[in-house]
Amino acid sequence: LPGEHFGEIALITDRPRMASVRAAEDSVALRLTKAAIFSQPKVAVYLLKNMAYLLSSHLSEMNNEVLLLDVSRRLRPNAEPAETVKPEKQPVSRVIRHIG
């Protein structure tokens, strides 16, 4: 989606990124190194705030999935586990080009 970012876990943990990204159409992306981000404190605060929001949203989604799985198991303890089907994520088509 326009304005989305990726690679935030790699930035925070200093580990290789965990996923790949593919654009569905021609896109413009901005690659920011850790040094570039932290050399601009206002930019760093803005990006880290957005990353914290994104990560907390992901954590909330995973928590909801675990709760639903637990409820499902309690309602049907002897049932075969259902195949989990996740809605396809929208590809990242653009990364923020300018931070004002």
Secondary structure, DSSP 8 states (H G I E B T S, - for coil): -BT----HHHHHH-S--S-----SS--B-----HHHHHTSHHHHHHHHHHHHHHHHHHHHHHHHHHHHHHHHHHH-TTS--------------B------
